[in-house]
Amino acid sequence: MNLTASRRAVLAGLGASAIARPAAAQAANQAVLYTSNPAQALETVADVAAKVMAGVKVSTVTGGSGQLLRRMEAEIARPQADVFWTSSANTLGQYKQLFEPYKPAGLNAIPAALHQPQDLWTAANLHICVLMVNTAQLGGLPAPRTYTDILHPRFKGKLIIADPANSSTAYTILWGIERMLGADGLKALAQNIRVTASAPTVFRSVGQGEFPVGLTFESNAYTYVAGGQKEIALVYPEDGTFTTTEFYTLVKGAPNPVAAKRLCDLFASRELQTALLETAFRRPSRADIEVGKFVQLPEMSKVRVFETNEEDAARERTAFLARWAALVAAAN
């Protein structure tokens, strides 16, 4: 992707500030974004922000969603972030004390079913969980078609997922698998799978041929398909898969509240959500954007969904993480 001089300047600003928040910030001309999103998505935000939020510098701190939320929790007496982007309700539910209610401009375009009742977080995009398969690395194994398939011993050591304590992606998937396939299914998966610290390692490892199968979100895997890697396939499991809404939040006590609210408005805008669909393959939360007009991803009506309860997932997160950690330890 070729960068214009102005875009290079914006990205340089993002990169320069990714380690820590500047000591002094101006409330109207700077916003500090804590984000778990990859570089491609951040480039898109930088592009659109440069046009829509002229004069506002968006600084970023990146990491896994769980890592960043724990960091924000440690900073609660003196918040360093203005906006957090993104995580699922099943993770955010444990951190409600960190967020400030806010209704961004454009909220009416987002279906009411996706609204958080107290407006503590706003829907940014929708995710579908998939099996990302590197067909060149299967070594004669049949490509999995279901989650049940990957429980078979033949897939031992051939699967990779992120640590659900650090990744809301992994938590969504593993919580769903336990709901679908029960405790025995989760145990069998733990015996087959490699757990890595960060979510990006999952799709990078599959893309580079280090693992045949990764459990991840559709947008992560489709990046490689769109990039021309014909050996990469997205499998939407036939026994059903899991969907989740990703949200962004206004941080309670944000040090730069004026710019922070402008950034929240930007994330709800048609312009940014369309751009993120085209460049980072994020299914928009807005109902007025038709996915098929911009990318070659299946419509939701073509995907079999196994319903899970996000409130239950949030409430039982601590117990689930302990249960999963014990299964992984016993398998190694």
C-alpha positions in Angstrom: 0.0 0.0 0.0 1.5 3.3 -1.0 1.4 6.1 1.5 1.0 9.7 0.7 3.3 12.2 2.4 0.5 13.3 4.7 -0.5 9.8 5.6 3.2 9.0 6.4 3.1 12.0 8.8 0.0 10.7 10.5 1.4 7.2 10.9 4.7 8.5 12.1 2.8 10.3 14.9 1.0 7.1 15.7 4.2 5.1 15.9 6.1 7.6 17.9 3.5 7.6 20.6 2.8 3.9 20.8 5.0 3.3 23.8 3.6 5.7 26.3 1.2 8.7 26.6 2.9 12.1 26.5 3.3 13.7 29.9 1.2 16.7 28.9 -1.8 16.6 26.6 -4.1 19.3 25.3 -7.7 18.4 25.9 -8.9 19.6 22.5 -6.2 18.5 20.1 -5.0 15.0 21.3 -6.7 11.7 21.9 -5.0 8.7 23.4 -6.4 5.4 22.0 -5.7 2.1 23.7 -6.3 -0.5 21.0 -6.0 -4.2 20.4 -6.4 -3.8 16.6 -3.7 -4.5 14.0 -1.7 -2.0 12.0 -3.9 -2.2 8.9 -6.9 -1.1 10.9 -4.9 1.6 12.7 -3.7 2.9 9.3 -7.3 3.3 8.2 -8.3 5.1 11.4 -5.3 7.4 10.9 -6.4 8.2 7.3 -10.0 9.0 8.2 -9.1 10.9 11.3 -6.7 13.1 9.4 -9.6 14.2 7.2 -12.5 14.3 9.7 -10.6 15.3 12.9 -8.2 17.8 11.4 -6.0 19.2 14.1 -6.4 16.3 16.5 -3.5 14.0 17.0 -4.5 10.4 17.7 -1.8 8.6 19.8 -2.0 4.9 20.2 -1.0 2.3 22.8 -1.4 -1.3 21.4 -1.7 -4.7 23.0 -4.1 -7.5 23.7 -7.5 -6.5 24.8 -7.1 -8.2 28.2 -3.7 -6.7 28.7 -4.9 -3.2 28.0 -7.9 -3.5 30.2 -5.8 -4.6 33.1 -3.4 -1.7 32.4 -6.4 0.7 32.5 -7.5 -0.9 35.7 -4.1 -0.2 37.2 -4.3 3.4 36.0 -7.8 4.0 37.3 -6.7 6.7 39.8 -5.0 8.6 36.9 -6.4 7.5 33.6 -3.9 7.6 30.7 -6.3 6.5 27.9 -9.2 8.4 26.4 -10.8 5.7 24.3 -10.5 1.9 24.3 -11.0 0.0 21.0 -12.1 -2.9 21.1 -13.3 -5.9 23.0 -16.4 -8.0 23.4 -19.1 -7.6 26.0 -18.1 -10.9 27.5 -14.8 -9.2 28.6 -15.9 -5.6 29.1 -18.5 -6.7 31.6 -15.8 -7.2 34.2 -14.5 -3.7 33.7 -17.5 -1.4 33.9 -15.9 0.8 36.4 -13.4 2.0 33.8 -16.0 3.4 31.3 -18.0 6.6 31.0 -21.5 6.6 29.4 -21.6 8.3 26.0 -24.0 8.3 23.1 -21.9 9.0 20.0 -23.3 10.8 16.9 -24.5 8.0 14.5 -25.7 5.7 17.3 -29.2 5.6 15.7 -27.8 3.8 12.7 -26.7 0.9 14.9 -29.4 -1.6 15.7 -30.9 -1.2 19.1 -30.1 -4.8 19.9 -26.4 -3.9 19.9 -26.8 -1.0 22.3 -25.4 -1.3 25.8 -28.3 -0.3 28.1 -26.2 2.3 30.0 -24.3 3.4 26.9 -21.0 2.3 28.6 -19.8 0.9 25.3 -20.8 1.3 21.6 -20.8 -1.3 18.9 -17.8 -0.9 16.5 -18.1 -4.0 14.3 -19.3 -7.6 14.2 -17.1 -10.7 14.3 -17.6 -14.2 13.1 -15.3 -17.0 14.5 -13.6 -19.1 11.9 -11.0 -21.8 11.5 -8.2 -20.3 9.5 -6.7 -23.2 7.5 -3.4 -23.3 5.7 -4.2 -26.1 3.2 -0.6 -26.4 2.2 0.4 -27.5 5.7 -2.3 -30.1 6.4 0.1 -32.9 5.4 -2.6 -35.1 4.0 -5.1 -34.5 6.8 -8.6 -33.7 5.7 -9.4 -30.0 6.2 -11.7 -29.7 9.3 -15.3 -28.8 8.6 -16.5 -28.5 12.1 -15.3 -27.7 15.6 -15.9 -31.4 16.4 -13.3 -32.3 13.8 -10.5 -30.5 15.5 -11.0 -32.5 18.7 -9.7 -35.6 16.9 -6.2 -36.7 18.1 -4.9 -36.3 14.5 -5.0 -32.6 15.0 -2.8 -32.7 18.1 -0.1 -30.0 17.8 -1.6 -28.6 14.6 -3.9 -26.0 16.2 -3.1 -22.6 17.7 -5.2 -20.1 19.7 -4.4 -17.1 21.8 -4.5 -17.0 25.6 -8.1 -16.1 26.5 -6.9 -14.1 29.5 -5.2 -11.7 27.0 -7.5 -12.0 24.0 -11.3 -11.5 23.8 -11.1 -13.3 20.5 -9.9 -16.5 22.1 -12.3 -16.1 25.0 -15.3 -15.8 22.7 -14.2 -18.9 20.8 -13.3 -21.1 23.8 -16.4 -20.1 25.8 -18.5 -21.0 22.7 -16.9 -24.3 22.2 -17.6 -25.3 25.8 -21.2 -24.3 25.4 -21.5 -26.3 22.2 -19.4 -29.4 22.9 -19.4 -29.5 26.7 -16.6 -29.9 29.3 -15.3 -33.0 27.5 -15.0 -31.1 24.2 -13.1 -28.3 25.9 -10.8 -30.8 27.5 -10.1 -32.6 24.2 -9.3 -29.2 22.5 -6.9 -28.3 25.3 -5.0 -31.6 24.6 -4.6 -30.7 20.9 -4.0 -27.0 20.9 -1.0 -24.7 21.3 -1.8 -21.5 23.3 0.1 -18.4 22.5 0.2 -15.1 24.4 -1.2 -12.8 21.7 -4.0 -13.0 19.1 -1.8 -11.7 16.2 0.5 -14.7 16.6 -2.3 -17.0 15.7 -3.0 -15.7 12.2 0.6 -14.9 11.5 1.6 -18.4 12.4 -1.0 -19.9 10.1 -0.2 -17.4 7.3 3.5 -18.3 7.5 2.9 -22.0 7.5 3.9 -22.7 11.1 0.5 -24.2 12.0 -2.1 -25.7 9.7 -5.1 -24.4 11.7 -5.7 -21.3 13.8 -8.9 -20.3 15.7 -9.5 -16.7 15.1 -11.9 -14.0 13.8 -13.0 -13.8 10.2 -11.4 -10.4 9.6 -8.0 -11.6 10.7 -8.0 -14.6 8.5 -9.5 -12.9 5.4 -6.6 -10.4 5.3 -4.4 -13.2 4.0 -7.0 -14.3 1.4 -7.3 -10.8 0.2 -3.5 -10.5 0.1 -3.4 -13.4 -2.5 -2.4 -16.4 -0.3 -4.4 -19.1 -2.1 -3.5 -21.7 0.4 -5.4 -19.9 3.1 -9.1 -20.9 3.6 -11.7 -19.7 6.0 -13.9 -22.5 7.4 -17.2 -21.5 8.9 -17.8 -24.6 11.0 -20.9 -26.5 9.9 -21.8 -27.4 13.5 -22.3 -23.7 14.1 -19.9 -21.0 15.0 -19.9 -18.0 17.3 -20.4 -14.3 16.6 -19.7 -11.4 18.8 -19.9 -7.7 18.7 -16.8 -5.7 19.3 -17.2 -2.4 21.2 -15.3 0.7 21.9 -15.6 2.8 25.1 -15.0 6.3 26.4 -12.7 6.0 29.3 -14.0 7.3 32.6 -11.9 10.4 33.6 -10.4 10.6 30.1 -7.6 13.2 30.2 -8.7 14.7 26.9 -12.5 14.5 27.0 -13.2 16.8 24.0 -11.0 15.0 21.5 -12.1 11.6 23.1 -15.7 12.2 22.3 -14.9 13.3 18.7 -13.0 10.0 18.3 -16.0 8.1 19.7 -18.2 9.8 17.1 -15.7 8.9 14.4 -15.9 5.2 15.2 -19.7 5.2 14.8 -19.5 7.1 11.5 -20.5 5.6 8.2 -17.2 6.9 6.7 -14.9 5.1 9.1 -17.0 1.9 9.3 -17.0 1.6 5.5 -13.3 2.2 5.3 -12.6 -0.4 8.0 -14.7 -2.9 6.0 -12.8 -2.3 2.8 -9.3 -2.3 4.3 -9.5 -4.4 7.5 -12.6 -6.5 6.6 -14.5 -5.5 9.8 -18.2 -6.1 9.5 -19.8 -2.8 10.4 -22.2 -2.4 13.3 -24.2 0.2 11.3 -27.3 -1.2 9.5 -26.9 1.1 6.5 -23.7 -0.5 5.1 -24.2 -3.6 2.8 -21.2 -5.9 3.3 -21.4 -7.6 -0.1 -20.9 -4.3 -2.0 -17.4 -3.9 -0.6 -15.8 -7.3 0.1 -16.2 -11.0 -0.8 -17.4 -12.3 2.5 -20.5 -14.4 3.1 -23.7 -12.7 4.2 -24.7 -13.6 7.7 -27.7 -15.5 6.4 -25.2 -18.0 4.9 -23.4 -18.7 8.3 -24.8 -21.2 10.8 -24.6 -19.5 14.2 -24.5 -21.2 17.6 -26.0 -18.7 20.0 -24.2 -17.9 23.3 -25.0 -15.5 26.1 -22.5 -12.6 26.5 -23.8 -11.7 29.9 -23.1 -15.2 31.2 -19.7 -15.2 29.6 -18.8 -11.9 31.3 -20.1 -13.1 34.7 -18.4 -16.4 34.6 -15.1 -15.2 33.0 -12.9 -15.6 36.0 -14.1 -19.2 36.7 -13.8 -20.1 33.0 -10.2 -18.8 32.7 -9.2 -20.8 35.7 -10.8 -23.9 34.3 -9.1 -23.4 30.9 -5.7 -22.8 32.5 -6.0 -26.0 34.4 -6.9 -28.0 31.3 -3.9 -26.5 29.4 -1.5 -27.2 32.3 -2.7 -30.8 32.5 -2.3 -31.3 28.8 1.3 -30.1 28.8 
